[in-house]
Amino acid sequence: RPGLPAADLHFNFVLLVSLFALDPRPWEGGRVTRLLAATLVLFLVHVLALVLQVQSVYATALGPWSDARYGAVARNVWGGAFHFYQIAGRFAAPFAIWWPLRRAEQREETDAPRRPTRGGRRKRRKGRS
């Protein structure tokens, strides 16, 4: 009986949340917004994975019905797309979602003016030049 295993769904989510939790202050304003946006994108990836699996089953697993409705190229495309998701896509998706959001956050941090330190200058430690 075909179906998308639950491990394929929650694995991506756990990995994505772990990547966002790497930051020392993960609950600051913009970071939570980015996590929610990333979760929405991951949901869309899961919908796409479900479509790929259903089409793959229709194209390859229903015998004569599949042969009558899907050509050889279509069967290979749907089957290959779902296998690509199963082998590489489900592992790569959280990283592909997290990376651009993290880079955007780093760019914002470098563009923001820095706060001056408390003493104005750093103290030198004895014995160091």
Backbone atoms as SQL, in Angstrom:
CREATE TABLE atoms (id INTEGER PRIMARY KEY, chain TEXT, resi INTEGER, resn TEXT, atom TEXT, x REAL, y REAL, z REAL);
INSERT INTO atoms VALUES
  (1, 'A', 1, 'ARG', 'N', 0.850, -1.170, 0.000),
  (2, 'A', 1, 'ARG', 'CA', 0.000, 0.000, 0.000),
  (3, 'A', 1, 'ARG', 'C', 0.897, 1.234, 0.000),
  (4, 'A', 2, 'PRO', 'N', 0.815, 2.078, -1.011),
  (5, 'A', 2, 'PRO', 'CA', 1.685, 3.258, -1.084),
  (6, 'A', 2, 'PRO', 'C', 1.305, 4.312, -0.056),
  (7, 'A', 3, 'GLY', 'N', 2.302, 5.032, 0.385),
  (8, 'A', 3, 'GLY', 'CA', 2.090, 6.122, 1.318),
  (9, 'A', 3, 'GLY', 'C', 3.408, 6.803, 1.611),
  (10, 'A', 4, 'LEU', 'N', 3.340, 8.021, 2.060),
  (11, 'A', 4, 'LEU', 'CA', 4.542, 8.753, 2.415),
  (12, 'A', 4, 'LEU', 'C', 4.806, 8.513, 3.902),
  (13, 'A', 5, 'PRO', 'N', 5.900, 7.834, 4.238),
  (14, 'A', 5, 'PRO', 'CA', 6.164, 7.512, 5.645),
  (15, 'A', 5, 'PRO', 'C', 6.299, 8.782, 6.500),
  (16, 'A', 6, 'ALA', 'N', 5.818, 8.693, 7.717),
  (17, 'A', 6, 'ALA', 'CA', 5.876, 9.848, 8.619),
  (18, 'A', 6, 'ALA', 'C', 7.311, 10.258, 8.909),
  (19, 'A', 7, 'ALA', 'N', 8.232, 9.319, 8.907),
  (20, 'A', 7, 'ALA', 'CA', 9.637, 9.655, 9.164),
  (21, 'A', 7, 'ALA', 'C', 10.162, 10.622, 8.110),
  (22, 'A', 8, 'ASP', 'N', 9.696, 10.494, 6.866),
  (23, 'A', 8, 'ASP', 'CA', 10.121, 11.414, 5.816),
  (24, 'A', 8, 'ASP', 'C', 9.623, 12.831, 6.080),
  (25, 'A', 9, 'LEU', 'N', 8.511, 12.957, 6.777),
  (26, 'A', 9, 'LEU', 'CA', 7.954, 14.273, 7.055),
  (27, 'A', 9, 'LEU', 'C', 8.603, 14.917, 8.272),
  (28, 'A', 10, 'HIS', 'N', 8.683, 14.200, 9.368),
  (29, 'A', 10, 'HIS', 'CA', 9.196, 14.844, 10.582),
  (30, 'A', 10, 'HIS', 'C', 10.723, 14.950, 10.580),
  (31, 'A', 11, 'PHE', 'N', 11.414, 14.098, 9.836),
  (32, 'A', 11, 'PHE', 'CA', 12.869, 14.176, 9.768),
  (33, 'A', 11, 'PHE', 'C', 13.314, 15.544, 9.256),
  (34, 'A', 12, 'ASN', 'N', 12.704, 15.999, 8.174),
  (35, 'A', 12, 'ASN', 'CA', 13.046, 17.303, 7.598),
  (36, 'A', 12, 'ASN', 'C', 12.808, 18.427, 8.601),
  (37, 'A', 13, 'PHE', 'N', 11.685, 18.347, 9.297),
  (38, 'A', 13, 'PHE', 'CA', 11.328, 19.407, 10.237),
  (39, 'A', 13, 'PHE', 'C', 12.316, 19.461, 11.396),
  (40, 'A', 14, 'VAL', 'N', 12.676, 18.308, 11.926),
  (41, 'A', 14, 'VAL', 'CA', 13.636, 18.263, 13.041),
  (42, 'A', 14, 'VAL', 'C', 14.979, 18.840, 12.599),
  (43, 'A', 15, 'LEU', 'N', 15.431, 18.493, 11.416),
  (44, 'A', 15, 'LEU', 'CA', 16.696, 19.004, 10.906),
  (45, 'A', 15, 'LEU', 'C', 16.626, 20.520, 10.696),
  (46, 'A', 16, 'LEU', 'N', 15.533, 21.005, 10.148),
  (47, 'A', 16, 'LEU', 'CA', 15.383, 22.444, 9.906),
  (48, 'A', 16, 'LEU', 'C', 15.381, 23.227, 11.222),
  (49, 'A', 17, 'VAL', 'N', 14.639, 22.769, 12.201),
  (50, 'A', 17, 'VAL', 'CA', 14.594, 23.455, 13.500),
  (51, 'A', 17, 'VAL', 'C', 15.968, 23.402, 14.168),
  (52, 'A', 18, 'SER', 'N', 16.665, 22.287, 14.031),
  (53, 'A', 18, 'SER', 'CA', 18.013, 22.176, 14.603),
  (54, 'A', 18, 'SER', 'C', 18.964, 23.184, 13.972),
  (55, 'A', 19, 'LEU', 'N', 18.866, 23.371, 12.672),
  (56, 'A', 19, 'LEU', 'CA', 19.720, 24.350, 12.008),
  (57, 'A', 19, 'LEU', 'C', 19.437, 25.765, 12.500),
  (58, 'A', 20, 'PHE', 'N', 18.179, 26.095, 12.692),
  (59, 'A', 20, 'PHE', 'CA', 17.839, 27.426, 13.195),
  (60, 'A', 20, 'PHE', 'C', 18.223, 27.572, 14.665),
  (61, 'A', 21, 'ALA', 'N', 18.253, 26.480, 15.411),
  (62, 'A', 21, 'ALA', 'CA', 18.596, 26.535, 16.834),
  (63, 'A', 21, 'ALA', 'C', 20.094, 26.664, 17.064),
  (64, 'A', 22, 'LEU', 'N', 20.898, 26.574, 16.018),
  (65, 'A', 22, 'LEU', 'CA', 22.348, 26.718, 16.178),
  (66, 'A', 22, 'LEU', 'C', 22.735, 28.108, 16.652),
  (67, 'A', 23, 'ASP', 'N', 21.915, 29.090, 16.373),
  (68, 'A', 23, 'ASP', 'CA', 22.214, 30.458, 16.768),
  (69, 'A', 23, 'ASP', 'C', 22.147, 30.589, 18.290),
  (70, 'A', 24, 'PRO', 'N', 23.037, 31.394, 18.897),
  (71, 'A', 24, 'PRO', 'CA', 23.013, 31.523, 20.358),
  (72, 'A', 24, 'PRO', 'C', 21.719, 32.132, 20.903),
  (73, 'A', 25, 'ARG', 'N', 21.043, 32.946, 20.095),
  (74, 'A', 25, 'ARG', 'CA', 19.778, 33.558, 20.536),
  (75, 'A', 25, 'ARG', 'C', 18.684, 33.253, 19.510),
  (76, 'A', 26, 'PRO', 'N', 18.171, 32.021, 19.493),
  (77, 'A', 26, 'PRO', 'CA', 17.228, 31.640, 18.434),
  (78, 'A', 26, 'PRO', 'C', 15.850, 32.281, 18.551),
  (79, 'A', 27, 'TRP', 'N', 15.504, 32.839, 19.706),
  (80, 'A', 27, 'TRP', 'CA', 14.149, 33.369, 19.889),
  (81, 'A', 27, 'TRP', 'C', 14.058, 34.870, 19.669),
  (82, 'A', 28, 'GLU', 'N', 15.100, 35.498, 19.123),
  (83, 'A', 28, 'GLU', 'CA', 15.002, 36.922, 18.825),
  (84, 'A', 28, 'GLU', 'C', 14.086, 37.144, 17.641),
  (85, 'A', 29, 'GLY', 'N', 13.427, 38.300, 17.607),
  (86, 'A', 29, 'GLY', 'CA', 12.377, 38.652, 16.661),
  (87, 'A', 29, 'GLY', 'C', 12.478, 38.110, 15.250),
  (88, 'A', 30, 'GLY', 'N', 13.443, 38.558, 14.485),
  (89, 'A', 30, 'GLY', 'CA', 13.530, 38.172, 13.088),
  (90, 'A', 30, 'GLY', 'C', 13.830, 36.701, 12.882),
  (91, 'A', 31, 'ARG', 'N', 14.484, 36.088, 13.836),
  (92, 'A', 31, 'ARG', 'CA', 14.840, 34.667, 13.693),
  (93, 'A', 31, 'ARG', 'C', 13.602, 33.775, 13.764),
  (94, 'A', 32, 'VAL', 'N', 12.673, 34.119, 14.619),
  (95, 'A', 32, 'VAL', 'CA', 11.436, 33.348, 14.713),
  (96, 'A', 32, 'VAL', 'C', 10.635, 33.494, 13.423),
  (97, 'A', 33, 'THR', 'N', 10.608, 34.714, 12.881),
  (98, 'A', 33, 'THR', 'CA', 9.906, 34.942, 11.615),
  (99, 'A', 33, 'THR', 'C', 10.536, 34.117, 10.504),
  (100, 'A', 34, 'ARG', 'N', 11.856, 34.074, 10.468),
  (101, 'A', 34, 'ARG', 'CA', 12.539, 33.272, 9.448),
  (102, 'A', 34, 'ARG', 'C', 12.261, 31.778, 9.626),
  (103, 'A', 35, 'LEU', 'N', 12.201, 31.320, 10.863),
  (104, 'A', 35, 'LEU', 'CA', 11.881, 29.913, 11.115),
  (105, 'A', 35, 'LEU', 'C', 10.470, 29.591, 10.629),
  (106, 'A', 36, 'LEU', 'N', 9.524, 30.477, 10.894),
  (107, 'A', 36, 'LEU', 'CA', 8.152, 30.243, 10.433),
  (108, 'A', 36, 'LEU', 'C', 8.075, 30.244, 8.908),
  (109, 'A', 37, 'ALA', 'N', 8.802, 31.154, 8.269),
  (110, 'A', 37, 'ALA', 'CA', 8.837, 31.180, 6.802),
  (111, 'A', 37, 'ALA', 'C', 9.464, 29.900, 6.260),
  (112, 'A', 38, 'ALA', 'N', 10.537, 29.449, 6.898),
  (113, 'A', 38, 'ALA', 'CA', 11.202, 28.216, 6.467),
  (114, 'A', 38, 'ALA', 'C', 10.281, 27.011, 6.655),
  (115, 'A', 39, 'THR', 'N', 9.504, 27.005, 7.734),
  (116, 'A', 39, 'THR', 'CA', 8.563, 25.914, 7.972),
  (117, 'A', 39, 'THR', 'C', 7.489, 25.884, 6.890),
  (118, 'A', 40, 'LEU', 'N', 7.038, 27.044, 6.477),
  (119, 'A', 40, 'LEU', 'CA', 6.053, 27.108, 5.395),
  (120, 'A', 40, 'LEU', 'C', 6.636, 26.577, 4.086),
  (121, 'A', 41, 'VAL', 'N', 7.872, 26.949, 3.783),
  (122, 'A', 41, 'VAL', 'CA', 8.523, 26.446, 2.568),
  (123, 'A', 41, 'VAL', 'C', 8.696, 24.928, 2.663),
  (124, 'A', 42, 'LEU', 'N', 9.076, 24.425, 3.831),
  (125, 'A', 42, 'LEU', 'CA', 9.232, 22.983, 4.004),
  (126, 'A', 42, 'LEU', 'C', 7.896, 22.262, 3.835),
  (127, 'A', 43, 'PHE', 'N', 6.810, 22.881, 4.283),
  (128, 'A', 43, 'PHE', 'CA', 5.484, 22.303, 4.064),
  (129, 'A', 43, 'PHE', 'C', 5.215, 22.157, 2.569),
  (130, 'A', 44, 'LEU', 'N', 5.578, 23.184, 1.797),
  (131, 'A', 44, 'LEU', 'CA', 5.388, 23.119, 0.346),
  (132, 'A', 44, 'LEU', 'C', 6.255, 22.024, -0.275),
  (133, 'A', 45, 'VAL', 'N', 7.452, 21.826, 0.268),
  (134, 'A', 45, 'VAL', 'CA', 8.312, 20.728, -0.197),
  (135, 'A', 45, 'VAL', 'C', 7.645, 19.383, 0.088),
  (136, 'A', 46, 'HIS', 'N', 7.004, 19.254, 1.239),
  (137, 'A', 46, 'HIS', 'CA', 6.303, 18.012, 1.576),
  (138, 'A', 46, 'HIS', 'C', 5.122, 17.774, 0.639),
  (139, 'A', 47, 'VAL', 'N', 4.407, 18.836, 0.303),
  (140, 'A', 47, 'VAL', 'CA', 3.296, 18.697, -0.654),
  (141, 'A', 47, 'VAL', 'C', 3.838, 18.231, -2.003),
  (142, 'A', 48, 'LEU', 'N', 4.937, 18.841, -2.444),
  (143, 'A', 48, 'LEU', 'CA', 5.558, 18.430, -3.704),
  (144, 'A', 48, 'LEU', 'C', 6.009, 16.968, -3.638),
  (145, 'A', 49, 'ALA', 'N', 6.563, 16.544, -2.537),
  (146, 'A', 49, 'ALA', 'CA', 6.996, 15.150, -2.384),
  (147, 'A', 49, 'ALA', 'C', 5.805, 14.199, -2.468),
  (148, 'A', 50, 'LEU', 'N', 4.696, 14.594, -1.877),
  (149, 'A', 50, 'LEU', 'CA', 3.495, 13.757, -1.947),
  (150, 'A', 50, 'LEU', 'C', 2.986, 13.662, -3.384),
  (151, 'A', 51, 'VAL', 'N', 2.987, 14.778, -4.097),
  (152, 'A', 51, 'VAL', 'CA', 2.578, 14.762, -5.510),
  (153, 'A', 51, 'VAL', 'C', 3.504, 13.858, -6.316),
  (154, 'A', 52, 'LEU', 'N', 4.804, 13.967, -6.080),
  (155, 'A', 52, 'LEU', 'CA', 5.763, 13.115, -6.789),
  (156, 'A', 52, 'LEU', 'C', 5.519, 11.641, -6.504),
  (157, 'A', 53, 'GLN', 'N', 5.245, 11.322, -5.251),
  (158, 'A', 53, 'GLN', 'CA', 5.024, 9.924, -4.923),
  (159, 'A', 53, 'GLN', 'C', 3.741, 9.395, -5.557),
  (160, 'A', 54, 'VAL', 'N', 2.665, 10.163, -5.486),
  (161, 'A', 54, 'VAL', 'CA', 1.398, 9.718, -6.067),
  (162, 'A', 54, 'VAL', 'C', 1.550, 9.536, -7.574),
  (163, 'A', 55, 'GLN', 'N', 2.164, 10.509, -8.239),
  (164, 'A', 55, 'GLN', 'CA', 2.353, 10.387, -9.674),
  (165, 'A', 55, 'GLN', 'C', 3.275, 9.212, -10.016),
  (166, 'A', 56, 'SER', 'N', 4.281, 8.982, -9.189),
  (167, 'A', 56, 'SER', 'CA', 5.177, 7.857, -9.408),
  (168, 'A', 56, 'SER', 'C', 4.433, 6.533, -9.290),
  (169, 'A', 57, 'VAL', 'N', 3.564, 6.421, -8.294),
  (170, 'A', 57, 'VAL', 'CA', 2.762, 5.201, -8.137),
  (171, 'A', 57, 'VAL', 'C', 1.835, 5.035, -9.327),
  (172, 'A', 58, 'TYR', 'N', 1.151, 6.107, -9.709),
  (173, 'A', 58, 'TYR', 'CA', 0.248, 6.024, -10.867),
  (174, 'A', 58, 'TYR', 'C', 1.002, 5.628, -12.132),
  (175, 'A', 59, 'ALA', 'N', 2.194, 6.174, -12.298),
  (176, 'A', 59, 'ALA', 'CA', 2.933, 5.951, -13.542),
  (177, 'A', 59, 'ALA', 'C', 3.626, 4.597, -13.598),
  (178, 'A', 60, 'THR', 'N', 3.974, 4.029, -12.463),
  (179, 'A', 60, 'THR', 'CA', 4.816, 2.824, -12.504),
  (180, 'A', 60, 'THR', 'C', 4.233, 1.589, -11.829),
  (181, 'A', 61, 'ALA', 'N', 3.296, 1.734, -10.925),
  (182, 'A', 61, 'ALA', 'CA', 2.919, 0.592, -10.091),
  (183, 'A', 61, 'ALA', 'C', 1.544, -0.011, -10.390),
  (184, 'A', 62, 'LEU', 'N', 0.851, 0.482, -11.382),
  (185, 'A', 62, 'LEU', 'CA', -0.508, -0.012, -11.607),
  (186, 'A', 62, 'LEU', 'C', -0.648, -0.835, -12.886),
  (187, 'A', 63, 'GLY', 'N', 0.450, -1.398, -13.329),
  (188, 'A', 63, 'GLY', 'CA', 0.442, -2.336, -14.451),
  (189, 'A', 63, 'GLY', 'C', -0.096, -1.761, -15.756),
  (190, 'A', 64, 'PRO', 'N', -1.075, -2.460, -16.362),
  (191, 'A', 64, 'PRO', 'CA', -1.602, -2.017, -17.655),
  (192, 'A', 64, 'PRO', 'C', -2.241, -0.625, -17.612),
  (193, 'A', 65, 'TRP', 'N', -2.841, -0.287, -16.491),
  (194, 'A', 65, 'TRP', 'CA', -3.430, 1.049, -16.370),
  (195, 'A', 65, 'TRP', 'C', -2.344, 2.105, -16.506),
  (196, 'A', 66, 'SER', 'N', -1.211, 1.922, -15.857),
  (197, 'A', 66, 'SER', 'CA', -0.091, 2.859, -15.958),
  (198, 'A', 66, 'SER', 'C', 0.440, 2.927, -17.384),
  (199, 'A', 67, 'ASP', 'N', 0.581, 1.764, -18.019),
  (200, 'A', 67, 'ASP', 'CA', 1.095, 1.730, -19.395),
  (201, 'A', 67, 'ASP', 'C', 0.175, 2.475, -20.352),
  (202, 'A', 68, 'ALA', 'N', -1.131, 2.374, -20.135),
  (203, 'A', 68, 'ALA', 'CA', -2.099, 3.021, -21.031),
  (204, 'A', 68, 'ALA', 'C', -2.134, 4.532, -20.855),
  (205, 'A', 69, 'ARG', 'N', -1.840, 5.027, -19.682),
  (206, 'A', 69, 'ARG', 'CA', -1.996, 6.459, -19.406),
  (207, 'A', 69, 'ARG', 'C', -0.683, 7.245, -19.339),
  (208, 'A', 70, 'TYR', 'N', 0.426, 6.565, -19.186),
  (209, 'A', 70, 'TYR', 'CA', 1.729, 7.229, -19.083),
  (210, 'A', 70, 'TYR', 'C', 2.672, 6.609, -20.110),
  (211, 'A', 71, 'GLY', 'N', 3.352, 7.451, -20.854),
  (212, 'A', 71, 'GLY', 'CA', 4.359, 6.967, -21.791),
  (213, 'A', 71, 'GLY', 'C', 5.638, 6.584, -21.057),
  (214, 'A', 72, 'ALA', 'N', 6.580, 6.042, -21.785),
  (215, 'A', 72, 'ALA', 'CA', 7.843, 5.599, -21.178),
  (216, 'A', 72, 'ALA', 'C', 8.601, 6.768, -20.562),
  (217, 'A', 73, 'VAL', 'N', 8.618, 7.903, -21.247),
  (218, 'A', 73, 'VAL', 'CA', 9.332, 9.078, -20.716),
  (219, 'A', 73, 'VAL', 'C', 8.659, 9.574, -19.441),
  (220, 'A', 74, 'ALA', 'N', 7.338, 9.663, -19.448),
  (221, 'A', 74, 'ALA', 'CA', 6.615, 10.138, -18.261),
  (222, 'A', 74, 'ALA', 'C', 6.838, 9.206, -17.073),
  (223, 'A', 75, 'ARG', 'N', 6.823, 7.903, -17.328),
  (224, 'A', 75, 'ARG', 'CA', 7.066, 6.957, -16.226),
  (225, 'A', 75, 'ARG', 'C', 8.457, 7.156, -15.636),
  (226, 'A', 76, 'ASN', 'N', 9.438, 7.338, -16.500),
  (227, 'A', 76, 'ASN', 'CA', 10.800, 7.552, -16.012),
  (228, 'A', 76, 'ASN', 'C', 10.952, 8.887, -15.296),
  (229, 'A', 77, 'VAL', 'N', 10.297, 9.930, -15.797),
  (230, 'A', 77, 'VAL', 'CA', 10.399, 11.247, -15.160),
  (231, 'A', 77, 'VAL', 'C', 9.778, 11.212, -13.766),
  (232, 'A', 78, 'TRP', 'N', 8.549, 10.692, -13.658),
  (233, 'A', 78, 'TRP', 'CA', 7.892, 10.657, -12.345),
  (234, 'A', 78, 'TRP', 'C', 8.625, 9.743, -11.373),
  (235, 'A', 79, 'GLY', 'N', 9.030, 8.583, -11.850),
  (236, 'A', 79, 'GLY', 'CA', 9.772, 7.658, -10.988),
  (237, 'A', 79, 'GLY', 'C', 11.112, 8.231, -10.567),
  (238, 'A', 80, 'GLY', 'N', 11.831, 8.828, -11.508),
  (239, 'A', 80, 'GLY', 'CA', 13.135, 9.419, -11.196),
  (240, 'A', 80, 'GLY', 'C', 13.029, 10.600, -10.257),
  (241, 'A', 81, 'ALA', 'N', 12.013, 11.431, -10.454),
  (242, 'A', 81, 'ALA', 'CA', 11.842, 12.602, -9.579),
  (243, 'A', 81, 'ALA', 'C', 11.569, 12.167, -8.141),
  (244, 'A', 82, 'PHE', 'N', 10.715, 11.157, -7.981),
  (245, 'A', 82, 'PHE', 'CA', 10.426, 10.705, -6.620),
  (246, 'A', 82, 'PHE', 'C', 11.645, 10.036, -5.991),
  (247, 'A', 83, 'HIS', 'N', 12.379, 9.251, -6.760),
  (248, 'A', 83, 'HIS', 'CA', 13.581, 8.620, -6.210),
  (249, 'A', 83, 'HIS', 'C', 14.647, 9.661, -5.864),
  (250, 'A', 84, 'PHE', 'N', 14.763, 10.710, -6.674),
  (251, 'A', 84, 'PHE', 'CA', 15.699, 11.784, -6.333),
  (252, 'A', 84, 'PHE', 'C', 15.316, 12.411, -5.001),
  (253, 'A', 85, 'TYR', 'N', 14.018, 12.662, -4.805),
  (254, 'A', 85, 'TYR', 'CA', 13.586, 13.224, -3.520),
  (255, 'A', 85, 'TYR', 'C', 13.926, 12.262, -2.384),
  (256, 'A', 86, 'GLN', 'N', 13.654, 10.978, -2.573),
  (257, 'A', 86, 'GLN', 'CA', 13.901, 10.002, -1.520),
  (258, 'A', 86, 'GLN', 'C', 15.386, 9.879, -1.176),
  (259, 'A', 87, 'ILE', 'N', 16.253, 9.948, -2.172),
  (260, 'A', 87, 'ILE', 'CA', 17.675, 9.724, -1.939),
  (261, 'A', 87, 'ILE', 'C', 18.389, 11.004, -1.511),
  (262, 'A', 88, 'ALA', 'N', 18.144, 12.109, -2.184),
  (263, 'A', 88, 'ALA', 'CA', 18.901, 13.333, -1.903),
  (264, 'A', 88, 'ALA', 'C', 18.017, 14.492, -1.442),
  (265, 'A', 89, 'GLY', 'N', 16.864, 14.638, -2.008),
  (266, 'A', 89, 'GLY', 'CA', 16.036, 15.816, -1.753),
  (267, 'A', 89, 'GLY', 'C', 15.586, 15.981, -0.319),
  (268, 'A', 90, 'ARG', 'N', 15.199, 14.893, 0.304),
  (269, 'A', 90, 'ARG', 'CA', 14.703, 15.035, 1.678),
  (270, 'A', 90, 'ARG', 'C', 15.803, 15.443, 2.652),
  (271, 'A', 91, 'PHE', 'N', 17.049, 15.106, 2.325),
  (272, 'A', 91, 'PHE', 'CA', 18.157, 15.527, 3.173),
  (273, 'A', 91, 'PHE', 'C', 18.622, 16.933, 2.825),
  (274, 'A', 92, 'ALA', 'N', 18.556, 17.282, 1.559),
  (275, 'A', 92, 'ALA', 'CA', 19.044, 18.585, 1.105),
  (276, 'A', 92, 'ALA', 'C', 18.049, 19.709, 1.337),
  (277, 'A', 93, 'ALA', 'N', 16.763, 19.411, 1.365),
  (278, 'A', 93, 'ALA', 'CA', 15.738, 20.458, 1.471),
  (279, 'A', 93, 'ALA', 'C', 15.915, 21.359, 2.698),
  (280, 'A', 94, 'PRO', 'N', 16.105, 20.818, 3.909),
  (281, 'A', 94, 'PRO', 'CA', 16.270, 21.721, 5.052),
  (282, 'A', 94, 'PRO', 'C', 17.486, 22.647, 4.914),
  (283, 'A', 95, 'PHE', 'N', 18.585, 22.118, 4.384),
  (284, 'A', 95, 'PHE', 'CA', 19.771, 22.954, 4.191),
  (285, 'A', 95, 'PHE', 'C', 19.529, 24.004, 3.120),
  (286, 'A', 96, 'ALA', 'N', 18.865, 23.623, 2.042),
  (287, 'A', 96, 'ALA', 'CA', 18.578, 24.564, 0.955),
  (288, 'A', 96, 'ALA', 'C', 17.612, 25.661, 1.393),
  (289, 'A', 97, 'ILE', 'N', 16.774, 25.387, 2.349),
  (290, 'A', 97, 'ILE', 'CA', 15.853, 26.398, 2.880),
  (291, 'A', 97, 'ILE', 'C', 16.573, 27.277, 3.897),
  (292, 'A', 98, 'TRP', 'N', 17.362, 26.673, 4.775),
  (293, 'A', 98, 'TRP', 'CA', 18.023, 27.400, 5.863),
  (294, 'A', 98, 'TRP', 'C', 19.122, 28.323, 5.356),
  (295, 'A', 99, 'TRP', 'N', 19.916, 27.861, 4.405),
  (296, 'A', 99, 'TRP', 'CA', 21.103, 28.605, 3.975),
  (297, 'A', 99, 'TRP', 'C', 20.781, 30.028, 3.500),
  (298, 'A', 100, 'PRO', 'N', 19.859, 30.232, 2.557),
  (299, 'A', 100, 'PRO', 'CA', 19.597, 31.610, 2.114),
  (300, 'A', 100, 'PRO', 'C', 19.033, 32.497, 3.226),
  (301, 'A', 101, 'LEU', 'N', 18.229, 31.913, 4.108),
  (302, 'A', 101, 'LEU', 'CA', 17.676, 32.711, 5.207),
  (303, 'A', 101, 'LEU', 'C', 18.769, 33.103, 6.191),
  (304, 'A', 102, 'ARG', 'N', 19.693, 32.217, 6.442),
  (305, 'A', 102, 'ARG', 'CA', 20.813, 32.526, 7.347),
  (306, 'A', 102, 'ARG', 'C', 21.724, 33.580, 6.733),
  (307, 'A', 103, 'ARG', 'N', 21.988, 33.451, 5.426),
  (308, 'A', 103, 'ARG', 'CA', 22.833, 34.436, 4.739),
  (309, 'A', 103, 'ARG', 'C', 22.178, 35.820, 4.763),
  (310, 'A', 104, 'ALA', 'N', 20.871, 35.879, 4.585),
  (311, 'A', 104, 'ALA', 'CA', 20.169, 37.163, 4.635),
  (312, 'A', 104, 'ALA', 'C', 20.291, 37.780, 6.021),
  (313, 'A', 105, 'GLU', 'N', 20.212, 36.965, 7.051),
  (314, 'A', 105, 'GLU', 'CA', 20.354, 37.463, 8.415),
  (315, 'A', 105, 'GLU', 'C', 21.768, 37.980, 8.656),
  (316, 'A', 106, 'GLN', 'N', 22.761, 37.284, 8.152),
  (317, 'A', 106, 'GLN', 'CA', 24.141, 37.738, 8.327),
  (318, 'A', 106, 'GLN', 'C', 24.377, 39.059, 7.605),
  (319, 'A', 107, 'ARG', 'N', 23.785, 39.223, 6.424),
  (320, 'A', 107, 'ARG', 'CA', 23.927, 40.487, 5.700),
  (321, 'A', 107, 'ARG', 'C', 23.283, 41.624, 6.476),
  (322, 'A', 108, 'GLU', 'N', 22.129, 41.369, 7.084),
  (323, 'A', 108, 'GLU', 'CA', 21.467, 42.400, 7.882),
  (324, 'A', 108, 'GLU', 'C', 22.315, 42.781, 9.093),
  (325, 'A', 109, 'GLU', 'N', 22.954, 41.786, 9.709),
  (326, 'A', 109, 'GLU', 'CA', 23.787, 42.067, 10.878),
  (327, 'A', 109, 'GLU', 'C', 25.002, 42.905, 10.513),
  (328, 'A', 110, 'THR', 'N', 25.598, 42.663, 9.366),
  (329, 'A', 110, 'THR', 'CA', 26.771, 43.436, 8.966),
  (330, 'A', 110, 'THR', 'C', 26.384, 44.844, 8.515),
  (331, 'A', 111, 'ASP', 'N', 25.166, 45.022, 8.008),
  (332, 'A', 111, 'ASP', 'CA', 24.713, 46.344, 7.579),
  (333, 'A', 111, 'ASP', 'C', 24.286, 47.220, 8.756),
  (334, 'A', 112, 'ALA', 'N', 23.895, 46.596, 9.864),
  (335, 'A', 112, 'ALA', 'CA', 23.438, 47.358, 11.028),
  (336, 'A', 112, 'ALA', 'C', 24.626, 48.040, 11.701),
  (337, 'A', 113, 'PRO', 'N', 24.436, 49.264, 12.215),
  (338, 'A', 113, 'PRO', 'CA', 25.539, 49.938, 12.916),
  (339, 'A', 113, 'PRO', 'C', 25.878, 49.193, 14.198),
  (340, 'A', 114, 'ARG', 'N', 27.156, 49.142, 14.489),
  (341, 'A', 114, 'ARG', 'CA', 27.608, 48.440, 15.697),
  (342, 'A', 114, 'ARG', 'C', 27.536, 49.367, 16.901),
  (343, 'A', 115, 'ARG', 'N', 27.212, 48.775, 18.045),
  (344, 'A', 115, 'ARG', 'CA', 27.181, 49.544, 19.280),
  (345, 'A', 115, 'ARG', 'C', 28.593, 49.713, 19.798),
  (346, 'A', 116, 'PRO', 'N', 28.899, 50.892, 20.334),
  (347, 'A', 116, 'PRO', 'CA', 30.242, 51.077, 20.903),
  (348, 'A', 116, 'PRO', 'C', 30.398, 50.226, 22.159),
  (349, 'A', 117, 'THR', 'N', 31.624, 49.829, 22.426),
  (350, 'A', 117, 'THR', 'CA', 31.882, 49.048, 23.635),
  (351, 'A', 117, 'THR', 'C', 31.780, 49.949, 24.851),
  (352, 'A', 118, 'ARG', 'N', 31.720, 49.358, 26.026),
  (353, 'A', 118, 'ARG', 'CA', 31.501, 50.118, 27.254),
  (354, 'A', 118, 'ARG', 'C', 32.600, 51.136, 27.545),
  (355, 'A', 119, 'GLY', 'N', 33.814, 50.721, 27.467),
  (356, 'A', 119, 'GLY', 'CA', 34.913, 51.603, 27.831),
  (357, 'A', 119, 'GLY', 'C', 35.447, 52.406, 26.657),
  (358, 'A', 120, 'GLY', 'N', 34.930, 52.201, 25.502),
  (359, 'A', 120, 'GLY', 'CA', 35.419, 52.917, 24.338),
  (360, 'A', 120, 'GLY', 'C', 36.583, 52.196, 23.698),
  (361, 'A', 121, 'ARG', 'N', 37.583, 51.820, 24.505),
  (362, 'A', 121, 'ARG', 'CA', 38.729, 51.076, 23.985),
  (363, 'A', 121, 'ARG', 'C', 38.866, 49.794, 24.776),
  (364, 'A', 122, 'ARG', 'N', 39.482, 48.827, 24.152),
  (365, 'A', 122, 'ARG', 'CA', 39.715, 47.560, 24.830),
  (366, 'A', 122, 'ARG', 'C', 40.949, 47.667, 25.702),
  (367, 'A', 123, 'LYS', 'N', 40.902, 47.024, 26.847),
  (368, 'A', 123, 'LYS', 'CA', 42.053, 47.018, 27.739),
  (369, 'A', 123, 'LYS', 'C', 43.041, 45.992, 27.251),
  (370, 'A', 124, 'ARG', 'N', 44.304, 46.344, 27.392),
  (371, 'A', 124, 'ARG', 'CA', 45.359, 45.398, 27.041),
  (372, 'A', 124, 'ARG', 'C', 45.673, 44.539, 28.240),
  (373, 'A', 125, 'ARG', 'N', 45.947, 43.289, 27.941),
  (374, 'A', 125, 'ARG', 'CA', 46.358, 42.394, 29.009),
  (375, 'A', 125, 'ARG', 'C', 47.858, 42.527, 29.213),
  (376, 'A', 126, 'LYS', 'N', 48.280, 42.333, 30.439),
  (377, 'A', 126, 'LYS', 'CA', 49.699, 42.437, 30.734),
  (378, 'A', 126, 'LYS', 'C', 50.479, 41.366, 29.993),
  (379, 'A', 127, 'GLY', 'N', 51.623, 41.740, 29.500),
  (380, 'A', 127, 'GLY', 'CA', 52.498, 40.788, 28.842),
  (381, 'A', 127, 'GLY', 'C', 52.207, 40.621, 27.362),
  (382, 'A', 128, 'ARG', 'N', 51.215, 41.308, 26.852),
  (383, 'A', 128, 'ARG', 'CA', 50.894, 41.216, 25.408),
  (384, 'A', 128, 'ARG', 'C', 51.117, 42.553, 24.763),
  (385, 'A', 129, 'SER', 'N', 51.570, 42.543, 23.546),
  (386, 'A', 129, 'SER', 'CA', 51.789, 43.806, 22.865),
  (387, 'A', 129, 'SER', 'C', 50.752, 44.049, 21.812);
